[in-house]
Amino acid sequence: MTETAAPDLTAAATAGAAPRDTTREELDAVAAAARRAFAVTVASTAAERATWIRAAADALDGAGDELVPIADGETHLGTARLAGEVARTTAQLRLFADAILEGSYLEATVDHPDAATIPPRPDLRRMLRPLGPVAVFGASNFPFAFSVAGGDTASALAAGCPVIVKGHPAHARLSARTAEIVADALVGAGAPEGIFAHVTGHETGVALVQHPEIRAVGFTGSLGGGRALFDLAQQRPDPIPFYGELSAVNPVLITPAAIAARADELAAGLAGSFTLGVGQFCTNPGVVLVPAGSGFGERVRAALDAASADPMPMLTDRIAAAFASGVAGLAGRDDVEVVAGDPTAQQAGAGSPVVLRTTTAAVIADPDALFHECFGPSTLIVEYADVADALAAVRSVGGSLTATVHAEPGEELAPIVEVLSEVAGRVLFAGWPTGVAVSWAQQHGGPWPSTTSIHTSVGVSALRRFLRPIAYQDAPDAALPPELRDGNPLGIPRRVDGALRLPTR
């Protein structure tokens, strides 16, 4: 059988047109190329992959003046925000390059033979190795940082996995052009052909998840779409990991003492957070619990008036329509009050802030309806009788990416932290959740339905999603990967006979 090169699916972007949908034949060719590339990437060194990834980061930085206007034309997010997002994206790529050179992500472990153990222990050496070609679905709300060259792509490439990105139709031209730049930079730096590709089309995305060459999927998007793809991944003859970030309302609990001490400051902070980016953040604070009768909702309304509550273009007409439908549905309930904005008068393609109010009794009685994510500039204020009442409501939230407590110094926080830790992957003390630092300690993921796994999609630990453990028993030293050989030739952190050994630099 003659091998053919993967097709060029991005050429239309250079002419200013959105790329056409990828055909099944083209997808098969791209997947076959990714499989061939994996034979190279699985044997590559961290230094080689770091060089490839840094080249992609440099190329994106160099193309910022070209890419940002394309992104702004498709997403309406503004050039300042988008330029900052390019910088975040390239910094993230470089962080992963540094991380794989440091080496601890491999969890390299050496147990020497010991006949005295029960049972006797052979020579065992364990590390993590890449899974294989990975599918990545770009997100609509972060056209750089969670899209073609975003965290899923960066972590998969760093792990040694070729990547096939399914571009998001909300920024189709940007996706195609970004993919072209990244692919050229990777191959130009010495990476194998087929290490990175971009495909388009709804049916193509479905086929991508089911393709036998794909070993894992990274997804950021809606609960409905993500759940459908998750089910497809599990229904394959060979089920594969599906790392989906789906839906979160990110509860915030404000104690009576905090309200008494700084209600206006908190109201202004909430107004700025839930309207940031027209509310199109996965960490948007969608549920805020405050003491009953505190008048906090009216303070938020005043803060909105001061900050302007004009309609702003949303990412897509479909997202805007879903937001309008969601807030109108909530506002139409007998147990929900409109505090600010007009849920029934949202403009086509745009979103304007809406503040709603209800009680803990209402949300505990029907949490699925009242804690449904409205992706856009809205928040639901839930009034509670006491902190125990508030925590009962939080328990009914379901999984979220974040949970936040605003309290005053000296308050007893242990019961609050215990409950918030049950429902969220990141617990904030003061501040607002609309901001996700890219670091070693970050956790961006939480219990269902916020994500489909226990892993983070942001930060260095995101690497772990695209690696699997392998152990070698009684292997000759020459047959072992360099990371596990005697003498630690790569100088990486390793656990040897139970003791952590750090290299001396």
C-alpha positions as CSV (number, residue, x, y, z in Angstrom):
1,M,0.0,0.0,0.0
2,T,1.4,3.4,-1.0
3,E,1.5,6.0,1.8
4,T,0.3,9.4,0.9
5,A,1.0,12.7,2.5
6,A,-1.6,14.4,4.7
7,P,-3.6,16.9,2.7
8,D,-3.3,20.7,3.2
9,L,-6.6,21.7,4.8
10,T,-5.7,25.2,5.7
11,A,-5.0,26.9,2.4
12,A,-8.4,28.6,2.2
13,A,-7.5,30.6,5.3
14,T,-4.7,32.5,3.5
15,A,-7.2,33.7,1.0
16,G,-9.5,35.1,3.7
17,A,-12.2,32.4,3.4
18,A,-13.3,30.0,6.0
19,P,-12.0,26.5,5.3
20,R,-14.3,23.9,3.8
21,D,-15.3,20.8,5.8
22,T,-12.8,18.0,5.9
23,T,-13.8,14.9,4.0
24,R,-13.6,11.4,5.5
25,E,-10.8,10.5,3.1
26,E,-8.8,13.5,4.2
27,L,-9.4,12.7,7.9
28,D,-8.1,9.2,7.3
29,A,-5.0,10.6,5.7
30,V,-4.4,13.1,8.5
31,A,-4.9,10.3,11.1
32,A,-2.5,8.0,9.3
33,A,0.1,10.8,9.2
34,A,-0.3,11.3,12.9
35,R,0.2,7.7,13.5
36,R,3.5,7.7,11.5
37,A,4.6,10.9,13.4
38,F,4.0,9.1,16.7
39,A,6.7,6.6,15.9
40,V,9.0,9.6,16.0
41,T,7.5,11.6,18.8
42,V,7.3,8.6,21.2
43,A,11.1,8.1,20.8
44,S,11.9,11.8,20.9
45,T,13.8,13.5,23.7
46,A,12.4,16.2,25.9
47,A,15.0,18.6,24.5
48,E,13.8,17.9,20.9
49,R,10.1,18.5,21.8
50,A,11.0,21.6,23.8
51,T,12.7,23.0,20.7
52,W,9.6,22.2,18.5
53,I,7.2,23.8,21.0
54,R,9.3,26.9,21.5
55,A,9.4,27.3,17.7
56,A,5.6,27.3,17.6
57,A,5.5,29.9,20.4
58,D,7.9,32.1,18.6
59,A,6.0,31.8,15.3
60,L,2.7,32.7,17.0
61,D,4.3,35.7,18.7
62,G,5.6,36.8,15.3
63,A,2.2,36.5,13.7
64,G,0.3,38.3,16.4
65,D,-0.3,41.4,14.3
66,E,-1.9,39.2,11.6
67,L,-3.9,36.9,13.9
68,V,-5.4,39.4,16.3
69,P,-7.5,41.3,13.7
70,I,-8.8,38.0,12.3
71,A,-9.7,36.9,15.8
72,D,-11.4,40.2,16.6
73,G,-13.4,40.1,13.4
74,E,-14.8,36.7,14.2
75,T,-15.2,36.9,18.0
76,H,-15.8,40.6,18.9
77,L,-13.5,40.2,21.9
78,G,-11.4,43.3,21.3
79,T,-7.8,43.6,20.2
80,A,-6.4,44.4,23.7
81,R,-7.9,41.2,25.2
82,L,-6.9,39.1,22.2
83,A,-3.3,40.4,22.1
84,G,-3.1,39.4,25.8
85,E,-4.5,36.0,25.0
86,V,-1.8,35.5,22.4
87,A,0.9,36.2,25.0
88,R,-0.8,33.8,27.5
89,T,-0.9,31.1,24.8
90,T,2.8,31.4,23.9
91,A,3.8,31.7,27.5
92,Q,1.9,28.4,28.2
93,L,3.7,26.7,25.3
94,R,7.1,27.7,26.8
95,L,6.1,26.6,30.3
96,F,5.4,23.1,29.0
97,A,8.8,23.2,27.2
98,D,10.5,24.0,30.5
99,A,8.5,21.4,32.4
100,I,9.4,18.4,30.2
101,L,13.1,19.4,30.4
102,E,12.8,19.3,34.2
103,G,11.5,15.8,34.0
104,S,9.5,15.2,37.1
105,Y,6.3,14.8,35.1
106,L,7.5,11.4,34.0
107,E,7.2,10.0,37.6
108,A,10.3,7.9,36.9
109,T,10.6,5.2,39.6
110,V,13.3,2.5,40.1
111,D,12.9,-0.4,42.5
112,H,16.0,-2.6,42.6
113,P,15.7,-6.4,43.2
114,D,15.0,-7.4,46.8
115,A,14.7,-11.1,47.7
116,A,13.7,-10.3,51.3
117,T,10.4,-8.8,50.4
118,I,7.2,-10.8,50.3
119,P,6.8,-11.7,47.5
120,P,10.4,-11.3,46.4
121,R,10.8,-8.2,44.3
122,P,12.4,-8.2,40.8
123,D,14.0,-5.2,39.2
124,L,11.1,-2.9,38.4
125,R,11.3,0.4,36.6
126,R,8.3,2.6,35.9
127,M,7.6,5.8,34.0
128,L,4.9,7.5,31.9
129,R,4.9,7.4,28.1
130,P,2.7,9.2,25.5
131,L,-0.6,7.6,24.6
132,G,-0.6,8.3,20.8
133,P,-2.4,10.7,18.5
134,V,-4.8,13.0,20.3
135,A,-7.9,14.9,19.1
136,V,-8.4,18.4,20.4
137,F,-11.6,20.4,20.0
138,G,-11.1,24.2,20.1
139,A,-13.3,26.3,22.4
140,S,-15.3,29.3,21.2
141,N,-14.6,31.7,24.1
142,F,-10.8,31.6,24.1
143,P,-9.8,31.6,20.4
144,F,-6.1,31.3,21.2
145,A,-5.6,29.9,24.8
146,F,-8.2,27.2,24.5
147,S,-8.2,26.6,20.8
148,V,-5.8,25.5,18.1
149,A,-2.6,26.1,20.0
150,G,-4.1,26.2,23.5
151,G,-3.6,24.1,26.6
152,D,-4.8,20.8,25.3
153,T,-2.6,21.1,22.2
154,A,0.4,22.3,24.2
155,S,0.2,19.6,26.8
156,A,-0.3,16.8,24.3
157,L,2.6,17.9,22.1
158,A,4.8,18.2,25.2
159,A,3.9,14.7,26.3
160,G,4.9,13.4,22.8
161,C,1.5,13.0,21.2
162,P,0.7,14.2,17.7
163,V,-2.4,16.4,17.7
164,I,-5.3,16.7,15.3
165,V,-7.4,19.9,16.1
166,K,-11.0,20.2,15.2
167,G,-11.4,23.9,14.6
168,H,-14.3,25.8,16.1
169,P,-16.7,27.4,13.6
170,A,-17.0,30.5,15.8
171,H,-13.5,31.5,14.6
172,A,-13.0,29.3,11.5
173,R,-10.6,31.5,9.6
174,L,-8.5,32.2,12.7
175,S,-8.3,28.4,13.5
176,A,-7.1,27.6,10.0
177,R,-4.5,30.3,9.9
178,T,-3.2,29.5,13.4
179,A,-3.0,25.9,12.5
180,E,-1.0,26.7,9.4
181,I,1.5,28.8,11.4
182,V,1.9,26.1,14.1
183,A,2.3,23.2,11.7
184,D,4.9,25.1,9.6
185,A,6.8,26.1,12.8
186,L,6.8,22.6,14.2
187,V,8.1,20.9,11.1
188,G,10.5,23.7,10.4
189,A,12.1,23.0,13.9
190,G,12.6,19.4,13.1
191,A,9.3,17.8,14.2
192,P,8.0,15.0,12.0
193,E,5.4,15.6,9.3
194,G,2.0,14.8,10.6
195,I,2.6,15.9,14.2
196,F,-0.1,18.5,13.9
197,A,-3.1,19.0,11.7
198,H,-6.4,20.9,11.6
199,V,-9.8,19.6,10.5
200,T,-13.2,21.1,10.2
201,G,-16.9,20.2,10.2
202,H,-19.4,18.8,12.7
203,E,-19.5,15.3,11.2
204,T,-15.7,15.4,11.0
205,G,-15.6,16.0,14.7
206,V,-17.8,13.0,15.4
207,A,-15.6,10.8,13.1
208,L,-12.5,12.1,14.8
209,V,-13.6,10.9,18.2
210,Q,-14.4,7.5,16.8
211,H,-11.3,7.2,14.6
212,P,-9.2,4.1,15.5
213,E,-5.9,6.1,15.4
214,I,-7.0,8.5,18.1
215,R,-6.0,7.6,21.6
216,A,-7.5,10.5,23.7
217,V,-9.7,13.6,23.3
218,G,-9.5,17.0,24.8
219,F,-12.7,19.1,24.7
220,T,-13.9,22.4,26.0
221,G,-17.5,23.3,25.2
222,S,-21.2,22.8,26.0
223,L,-22.5,20.2,28.3
224,G,-24.8,18.7,25.6
225,G,-22.1,18.6,22.9
226,G,-19.4,17.3,25.3
227,R,-21.6,14.6,26.7
228,A,-22.5,13.3,23.2
229,L,-18.8,13.1,22.3
230,F,-17.9,11.6,25.7
231,D,-20.5,8.8,25.1
232,L,-19.1,8.2,21.6
233,A,-15.6,7.9,23.1
234,Q,-16.8,5.3,25.6
235,Q,-18.9,3.4,23.0
236,R,-15.9,2.7,20.7
237,P,-14.8,-0.9,20.4
238,D,-11.7,0.4,22.2
239,P,-12.9,3.1,24.6
240,I,-10.5,6.0,25.0
241,P,-10.1,8.9,27.6
242,F,-12.3,11.9,26.9
243,Y,-11.1,15.0,28.8
244,G,-14.1,17.3,28.6
245,E,-14.7,20.7,30.3
246,L,-18.4,21.2,30.1
247,S,-20.5,23.2,32.5
248,A,-20.1,25.1,35.8
249,V,-21.9,27.7,37.8
250,N,-19.0,28.4,40.2
251,P,-20.7,29.3,43.5
252,V,-19.6,32.2,45.6
253,L,-20.5,32.3,49.4
254,I,-20.4,35.7,51.1
255,T,-20.6,35.6,54.9
256,P,-22.7,38.1,56.9
257,A,-19.5,39.7,58.3
258,A,-18.1,40.2,54.8
259,I,-21.3,41.9,53.7
260,A,-21.3,44.2,56.7
261,A,-17.7,45.1,56.2
262,R,-17.5,45.7,52.5
263,A,-20.8,45.2,50.7
264,D,-20.2,47.9,48.0
265,E,-16.7,46.6,47.2
266,L,-18.0,43.0,46.8
267,A,-20.9,44.2,44.7
268,A,-18.5,46.0,42.3
269,G,-16.3,43.0,42.2
270,L,-19.1,40.7,41.3
271,A,-20.4,43.1,38.6
272,G,-17.0,43.2,37.0
273,S,-16.5,39.5,37.2
274,F,-19.8,38.2,35.8
275,T,-19.8,40.7,32.9
276,L,-16.1,40.3,31.9
277,G,-15.9,39.2,28.3
278,V,-19.7,39.5,28.1
279,G,-19.9,36.7,30.7
280,Q,-18.4,34.1,28.3
281,F,-16.0,32.6,30.8
282,C,-16.2,29.0,32.1
283,T,-15.3,30.4,35.5
284,N,-18.1,33.0,35.5
285,P,-19.6,33.3,39.1
286,G,-23.1,32.2,38.2
287,V,-24.5,31.7,41.7
288,V,-23.8,34.0,44.7
289,L,-25.1,33.2,48.2
290,V,-25.7,36.2,50.5
291,P,-27.5,36.9,53.7
292,A,-31.3,37.4,53.3
293,G,-32.4,41.0,53.5
294,S,-28.8,42.4,52.9
295,G,-29.8,44.4,49.8
296,F,-26.8,43.0,48.0
297,G,-28.7,42.6,44.7
298,E,-29.5,46.3,44.7
299,R,-25.9,47.1,45.3
300,V,-24.9,44.9,42.3
301,R,-27.5,46.7,40.2
302,A,-26.0,50.1,41.2
303,A,-22.5,48.8,40.3
304,L,-23.8,47.7,36.9
305,D,-25.3,51.1,36.3
306,A,-22.0,52.7,37.1
307,A,-20.1,50.4,34.8
308,S,-22.6,50.5,31.9
309,A,-25.0,47.7,31.2
310,D,-25.2,48.2,27.4
311,P,-25.6,45.1,25.2
312,M,-22.3,43.7,23.8
313,P,-21.8,41.4,20.9
314,M,-21.4,37.8,22.0
315,L,-19.2,35.1,20.3
316,T,-22.0,33.7,18.1
317,D,-25.6,34.3,17.4
318,R,-26.3,30.8,18.7
319,I,-24.6,31.5,22.0
320,A,-26.5,34.8,22.4
321,A,-29.8,33.1,21.6
322,A,-29.1,30.3,24.2
323,F,-28.2,33.0,26.8
324,A,-31.4,34.9,26.1
325,S,-33.5,31.8,26.4
326,G,-31.8,30.7,29.6
327,V,-32.2,33.9,31.5
328,A,-35.8,34.3,30.2
329,G,-36.6,30.9,31.4
330,L,-35.2,31.5,34.9
331,A,-36.9,34.9,35.1
332,G,-40.2,33.4,34.3
333,R,-40.3,31.2,37.4
334,D,-42.5,32.2,40.3
335,D,-39.6,31.7,42.7
336,V,-37.1,34.0,40.9
337,E,-37.1,37.8,40.9
338,V,-35.4,40.1,38.4
339,V,-33.1,42.5,40.2
340,A,-31.3,44.1,37.2
341,G,-31.6,44.0,33.4
342,D,-34.3,42.7,31.2
343,P,-34.2,39.0,30.5
344,T,-36.9,39.2,27.9
345,A,-35.4,42.0,25.8
346,Q,-32.0,40.7,24.9
347,Q,-30.8,41.8,21.5
348,A,-30.0,39.4,18.7
349,G,-26.4,38.4,18.7
350,A,-25.7,40.4,21.9
351,G,-26.0,40.1,25.6
352,S,-26.7,42.6,28.3
353,P,-26.3,42.0,32.1
354,V,-29.0,40.3,34.1
355,V,-29.1,39.8,37.8
356,L,-31.7,37.4,39.3
357,R,-32.6,36.6,42.9
358,T,-34.0,33.5,44.6
359,T,-33.9,31.7,48.0
360,T,-32.1,28.6,49.3
361,A,-35.4,26.8,49.7
362,A,-36.1,27.3,46.0
363,V,-32.7,26.0,44.7
364,I,-32.7,23.0,47.1
365,A,-36.2,22.1,45.8
366,D,-35.2,22.3,42.1
367,P,-31.4,22.6,41.7
368,D,-31.2,21.2,38.2
369,A,-33.3,24.1,36.9
370,L,-32.0,27.0,39.0
371,F,-28.3,26.0,38.9
372,H,-28.4,25.5,35.1
373,E,-25.5,27.4,33.5
374,C,-26.5,30.5,31.5
375,F,-23.4,31.1,29.5
376,G,-23.3,34.9,29.3
377,P,-23.5,38.0,31.5
378,S,-25.8,36.8,34.3
379,T,-25.7,35.8,37.9
380,L,-28.2,34.4,40.3
381,I,-28.2,35.8,43.9
382,V,-29.4,33.2,46.4
383,E,-30.4,34.6,49.8
384,Y,-29.8,32.4,52.9
385,A,-30.9,32.5,56.5
386,D,-27.6,31.4,58.0
387,V,-24.3,29.8,56.8
388,A,-25.6,26.3,57.4
389,D,-28.5,27.1,55.1
390,A,-26.1,28.4,52.5
391,L,-24.0,25.3,52.7
392,A,-27.0,23.1,52.2
393,A,-27.7,25.0,48.9
394,V,-24.1,24.7,47.8
395,R,-24.2,20.9,48.3
396,S,-27.0,20.8,45.7
397,V,-25.0,22.7,43.1
398,G,-23.2,19.7,41.6
399,G,-19.6,19.9,40.4
400,S,-18.0,23.2,39.5
401,L,-14.6,24.4,38.3
402,T,-14.4,26.9,41.2
403,A,-16.0,27.8,44.5
404,T,-15.3,31.0,46.4
405,V,-15.7,32.3,49.9
406,H,-15.6,35.9,51.0
407,A,-15.2,36.2,54.7
408,E,-13.5,38.4,57.3
409,P,-10.3,37.7,59.3
410,G,-11.0,35.5,62.2
411,E,-14.1,33.8,60.9
412,E,-14.4,30.0,61.3
413,L,-14.0,28.7,57.7
414,A,-13.4,25.0,58.2
415,P,-17.1,23.9,57.6
416,I,-17.3,26.2,54.6
417,V,-14.1,25.0,53.0
418,E,-15.1,21.4,53.6
419,V,-18.3,21.8,51.5
420,L,-16.7,24.0,48.8
421,S,-13.9,21.4,48.4
422,E,-16.5,18.7,47.8
423,V,-18.1,20.6,44.8
424,A,-15.1,22.3,43.1
425,G,-11.7,21.8,41.8
426,R,-10.3,25.2,42.9
427,V,-11.4,27.0,46.1
428,L,-10.8,30.7,46.2
429,F,-10.5,32.8,49.4
430,A,-11.6,36.3,48.4
431,G,-11.2,37.5,44.8
432,W,-13.3,36.3,41.9
433,P,-12.9,33.2,39.8
434,T,-12.7,34.8,36.3
435,G,-9.0,34.3,35.9
436,V,-7.0,31.1,35.5
437,A,-3.3,31.3,36.1
438,V,-1.1,28.9,34.1
439,S,1.2,27.3,36.6
440,W,2.4,24.0,38.2
441,A,-0.2,24.2,41.0
442,Q,-3.2,25.1,39.0
443,Q,-6.3,22.9,38.9
444,H,-8.9,23.7,36.2
445,G,-11.4,20.9,36.5
446,G,-13.9,19.6,39.0
447,P,-16.6,17.0,39.7
448,W,-19.3,16.3,37.1
449,P,-20.7,18.2,35.2
450,S,-17.8,20.7,35.2
451,T,-15.5,18.0,33.7
452,T,-15.4,14.4,32.8
453,S,-12.2,13.5,34.6
454,I,-10.2,14.3,37.7
455,H,-7.4,16.0,35.7
456,T,-6.7,19.7,35.1
457,S,-6.8,21.2,31.6
458,V,-4.7,24.2,32.7
459,G,-1.2,24.1,34.1
460,V,1.7,21.6,34.0
461,S,-0.3,18.7,35.4
462,A,-2.4,18.8,32.2
463,L,0.4,16.7,30.7
464,R,-0.8,13.7,32.8
465,R,-3.9,13.3,30.6
466,F,-1.9,12.2,27.6
467,L,0.5,9.8,29.3
468,R,0.1,6.3,30.5
469,P,2.3,4.2,33.0
470,I,4.5,1.5,31.8
471,A,6.8,-0.7,33.9
472,Y,9.9,-2.7,32.8
473,Q,10.8,-5.8,34.7
474,D,14.4,-7.2,34.8
475,A,15.3,-5.3,31.6
476,P,18.9,-5.0,30.4
477,D,20.1,-1.4,31.0
478,A,20.6,-0.8,27.3
479,A,17.0,-1.8,26.6
480,L,15.6,0.7,29.0
481,P,14.5,4.3,28.1
482,P,17.3,6.7,29.2
483,E,15.0,8.1,31.9
484,L,15.2,4.7,33.8
485,R,18.8,3.6,33.1
486,D,21.4,3.2,35.8
487,G,23.2,6.4,36.6
488,N,20.3,8.6,35.6
489,P,22.0,9.9,32.4
490,L,19.3,12.6,31.9
491,G,19.6,14.0,35.4
492,I,15.9,14.0,36.1
493,P,14.1,13.6,39.5
494,R,13.5,9.9,40.3
495,R,12.2,7.8,43.1
496,V,14.7,5.0,43.8
497,D,13.8,2.2,46.2
498,G,11.2,4.4,47.8
499,A,13.4,7.5,48.3
500,L,13.0,10.6,46.1
501,R,16.3,11.5,44.5
502,L,16.7,15.0,43.1
503,P,19.5,15.7,40.7
504,T,22.3,18.0,41.7
505,R,22.5,20.9,39.2
